[in-house]
Amino acid sequence: MPVRKIPRNHLKVTGAFATTKADRSVAFESLLEREYMLLLEFDDRVASIEEQPVRVPVPGVPQGYVPDVLVRHHPIAPGAAPEVLLVEVKHTSDLAKNEEKYKAKFEAAERYAAERNWRFVIVTEKDIRTPRLSNLFYLKGYRRNPIHERHAQVIKDCLRAGGDKTIGELLNKACSVSGEEPLALTSTAWTLIAHKHIKVDLDAPLNLATKVVRGACK
């Protein structure tokens, strides 16, 4: 559970992010934190996330230092220790302006993490605000959609039929085979991608020319 409750702040955007990586919604203290959590939500390597996870002792700082997020990854191999990241989310401008203010806290966090075989990392908007984030914001709305099972089966059958396909080619084939309206199948295709039933390269621009990853249909 969080060691610090995020207070409401009229100067910052705060709120709760619904995630499958925790047994509850997790709180965020800035737009950048919320965007980072969206990236984590779609990252299959991530097993769990926890906000405001630990209080790091810092000499001369009575309340210590509370990093933003603890990220636990799945083991990369059976028996391997999972990677655990203790993460601070900051704008590069804030880091530059307050370098001396943060120095002792970050050094203490590095020691704290190393003692637990974790890794302390600082994540900025340069890491977060990428083409992948733009794609995930687009798909986020489709995650709320239920999957239309009949339409989904048509799309999956066409995908399993073989051959490399773009999303547009897949939809054309599905419409041809089923006689369904393109609009209905298009919505289902994006919903399947949002729910990770069909995989695509999320680091590339997302459109009808996007290629579907072979063998990635479930």
C-alpha positions in Angstrom: 0.0 0.0 0.0 1.2 3.6 -0.6 3.2 5.1 2.2 2.0 8.6 1.3 -1.4 9.7 0.2 -1.4 12.1 -2.7 -3.3 15.3 -1.7 -5.6 17.2 -3.9 -3.8 20.1 -5.5 -5.4 22.9 -7.5 -2.0 23.5 -9.2 -1.5 19.9 -10.4 -3.6 17.3 -12.1 -4.2 14.4 -9.6 -6.5 11.4 -9.8 -6.7 7.6 -10.0 -5.7 5.4 -12.9 -7.6 2.2 -13.5 -5.1 -0.6 -14.2 -4.9 -4.4 -14.5 -1.4 -4.2 -12.9 -2.8 -3.7 -9.4 -5.8 -4.8 -7.4 -7.1 -1.3 -7.2 -6.8 2.0 -9.1 -3.5 3.7 -8.5 -3.1 7.4 -7.7 -1.1 9.8 -9.8 0.1 13.3 -9.0 0.7 14.8 -12.5 -0.3 14.3 -16.1 3.2 12.9 -16.8 2.7 10.2 -14.1 -0.7 9.3 -15.6 0.9 9.0 -19.1 3.7 6.8 -17.7 1.1 4.5 -16.1 -0.6 4.1 -19.4 2.7 2.9 -20.9 3.1 0.5 -18.0 -0.5 -0.8 -18.5 0.3 -1.9 -22.1 3.7 -3.3 -21.3 3.5 -7.1 -21.2 6.8 -7.2 -19.3 5.2 -5.4 -16.3 3.7 -7.6 -13.6 2.6 -5.0 -11.1 2.8 -1.3 -10.2 2.5 0.5 -6.9 2.4 4.3 -6.4 4.1 6.1 -3.6 5.6 2.8 -2.6 8.4 3.4 0.0 9.8 6.1 2.2 13.5 6.4 1.6 15.5 7.8 4.5 17.5 10.9 3.6 19.9 12.6 5.9 18.6 16.0 6.9 15.1 15.3 5.5 12.7 14.4 8.4 10.0 13.0 6.1 12.4 11.2 3.8 11.8 10.8 0.1 8.9 8.9 -1.5 9.5 8.0 -5.2 6.6 7.9 -7.6 6.2 4.3 -8.6 7.5 0.8 -7.9 7.4 -1.4 -11.1 7.8 -5.1 -10.9 8.6 -7.1 -14.0 7.9 -10.7 -14.9 11.0 -12.9 -14.7 12.6 -13.1 -18.1 13.3 -16.9 -17.6 12.1 -19.6 -15.2 13.9 -19.2 -11.9 15.3 -15.7 -12.7 14.8 -12.8 -10.4 12.3 -10.3 -11.7 13.6 -6.8 -12.4 12.2 -4.2 -10.0 12.4 -0.5 -10.7 12.0 2.3 -8.2 10.9 5.2 -10.5 10.8 8.9 -10.2 8.8 10.7 -12.9 10.0 14.3 -13.6 10.1 16.8 -16.4 13.6 17.6 -17.7 13.1 21.3 -16.9 12.3 20.5 -13.3 15.4 18.3 -13.0 17.6 21.1 -14.4 16.1 23.8 -12.2 16.2 21.8 -9.0 19.3 19.7 -9.5 20.8 20.5 -6.1 17.5 20.1 -4.3 17.0 16.5 -5.6 20.6 15.4 -5.5 20.6 14.0 -1.9 17.2 12.3 -2.4 18.2 10.6 -5.6 21.5 9.4 -4.2 19.7 8.0 -1.2 17.1 6.3 -3.5 19.9 4.7 -5.5 21.4 3.2 -2.3 18.0 2.1 -1.0 17.2 0.3 -4.3 20.6 -1.3 -4.6 20.3 -2.8 -1.1 17.2 -4.6 -2.3 18.5 -5.6 -5.7 16.2 -3.0 -7.3 17.2 -0.2 -9.7 16.4 3.4 -9.2 15.5 5.2 -12.4 14.4 8.7 -13.4 11.8 8.8 -16.2 11.1 12.1 -18.1 8.8 13.3 -20.8 11.4 12.3 -23.4 10.9 8.6 -22.3 7.1 8.9 -22.0 5.8 11.2 -24.8 6.6 9.0 -27.7 4.7 7.7 -30.7 3.7 4.7 -28.5 2.0 6.9 -26.0 -0.1 8.6 -28.8 -1.1 5.1 -30.0 -2.1 4.1 -26.5 -4.3 7.2 -26.0 -6.1 6.2 -29.2 -6.6 2.6 -28.1 -7.6 3.6 -24.5 -11.1 4.4 -25.5 -11.5 1.0 -27.2 -10.5 -0.8 -24.0 -13.8 0.1 -22.5 -15.6 -1.6 -25.4 -16.9 -5.2 -25.0 -15.6 -7.5 -27.7 -18.3 -8.4 -30.3 -17.7 -12.2 -30.4 -19.1 -12.9 -33.9 -17.2 -10.0 -35.5 -14.0 -11.0 -33.6 -14.2 -14.5 -34.7 -14.4 -13.5 -38.4 -11.4 -11.2 -38.0 -9.3 -13.8 -36.2 -10.2 -16.5 -38.7 -9.0 -14.3 -41.5 -5.8 -13.5 -39.7 -5.1 -17.1 -39.0 -5.6 -17.9 -42.7 -2.0 -16.9 -43.2 0.2 -14.3 -44.9 1.3 -10.9 -43.7 -1.6 -8.5 -43.5 -2.0 -4.8 -42.7 -5.0 -3.9 -40.6 -6.7 -2.5 -43.8 -6.1 -5.8 -45.7 -7.4 -7.8 -42.8 -10.6 -5.8 -42.6 -11.1 -6.0 -46.4 -10.7 -9.8 -46.2 -13.1 -10.0 -43.2 -15.7 -7.9 -44.9 -15.5 -10.0 -48.1 -15.8 -13.3 -46.3 -18.6 -12.2 -43.8 -20.6 -9.6 -45.7 -20.4 -7.5 -42.5 -20.3 -3.7 -42.7 -16.7 -2.2 -42.6 -17.5 0.2 -39.8 -18.6 -2.6 -37.4 -15.6 -4.7 -38.2 -13.2 -1.8 -37.9 -14.4 -1.0 -34.4 -14.0 -4.6 -33.4 -10.5 -4.8 -34.9 -9.3 -1.8 -32.8 -11.0 -3.3 -29.8 -9.1 -6.5 -30.3 -5.9 -4.6 -30.5 -6.7 -2.6 -27.4 -7.4 -5.8 -25.5 -4.2 -7.4 -26.8 -6.0 -10.1 -28.7 -4.2 -8.9 -31.8 -0.7 -7.5 -31.6 0.8 -4.7 -33.7 4.0 -2.6 -33.4 2.8 0.1 -31.1 6.0 2.1 -31.6 5.0 2.8 -35.2 2.2 5.1 -36.4 -1.1 3.3 -35.9 -3.4 3.3 -38.9 -4.9 1.0 -41.5 -1.4 0.5 -43.1 -0.1 -0.9 -39.8 1.0 -4.5 -40.1 -0.3 -7.2 -37.8 2.3 -9.2 -35.9 2.4 -12.7 -37.3 1.4 -15.4 -34.9 0.2 -12.9 -32.4 -3.6 -13.6 -32.5 -5.2 -15.2 -29.5 
